[in-house]
Amino acid sequence: MKHFKTLSELHKDNGWEAPETPLFSLIGCQQSCPLGDREFTVDAYVVAFKKLKSGIIMYGRTPYDHTSGSMYFMKPRQIIQLKDLHFEEAGFMIFIHEDYLNGHVLFQTLKQYGFFDYEVNEALHLSAKEEATIRDLQEKIITEYFNNPDEYSREIMLGHVASILMYAQRFYKRQFINRTQLSGKTVTRFNEALQIYLRDQLSENGLPSVSYMADQLFVSPRYLSDLLKQETGKTALELIHLALIGEAKNLLRSADHGVAEIAYLLGFENASYFTRLFKKETGMKPLEFRKTSRPN
């Protein structure tokens, strides 16, 4: 697998013309993608739009056809893999080197967009109306990209990229709702998997991680948290904590275990962390809860 530190290296290795600016490039995909069938990484953010001619891509483990366009968002040094892709219409890839963002508000804003941590199979599927919106912004970037650069060029192009990202956030919200209707409530499946873990693995393996829970539902950790946030208002980690606090309340009411022992039974490495989390979720320390919840 090859790694590219600069966009110039990426362009040269693929036989493309040199980028118009060393830190920002725009590549068009026609009937096939010019990157070929391989894996690579690059020190740049990637925003890509593609519309497949035919076929199905596995979305988690749920098949979604790509009769509409799809967008992908990748962060620096994330593995990019493209295989056997043939397109119905032209797509595009925008490469934004990390250094191009220095001193710009988008440098911090990018970190707020969780979809840069999604897997490629968790792409954004656009409706016709949404696709038109993205195409319009793409054309504005193209116009500026091939214009003679001046002191406004960077601000204008990054402004259009920022608009694409804001629209993508909105469109993902719509997709979360649609996906829930297709595959059932994620929170239900999450809670079922969590209860199985608490029953069978908690005592031996300790607290379940978000990554473990995401693996059980065949999605990436960030996608799982964002999807659960849409459904419940809470992230995956917060729901794990709530389940553990529920178990803790039951033990505090029904058993004479000490706080340290309960913390150990629930997979916490130390009692102080358990106590802090319990107070955060309930407003009381464990022993205070025990006193108020047990009959006199």
Secondary structure, DSSP 8 states (H G I E B T S, - for coil): -EEESSHHHHHHHTT----SBTTEEEEEE-SB-TT-SEEEEESEEEEEEEEESS-EEEETTEEEE-SS-EEEEE-TT--EEE-S-BEEEEEEEEEEEGGGGTTSTHHHHGGG-GGGGS-GGG-EE--HHHHHHHHHHHHHHHHHHTS---TTHHHHHHHHHHHHHHHHHHHHHHHHHHHHHHH--HHHHHHHHHHHHHHHTHHHH-S--HHHHHHHHTS-HHHHHHHHHHHHSS-HHHHHHHHHHHHHHHHHHH----HHHHHHHTT-S-HHHHHHHHHHHHSS-HHHHHHHHS--
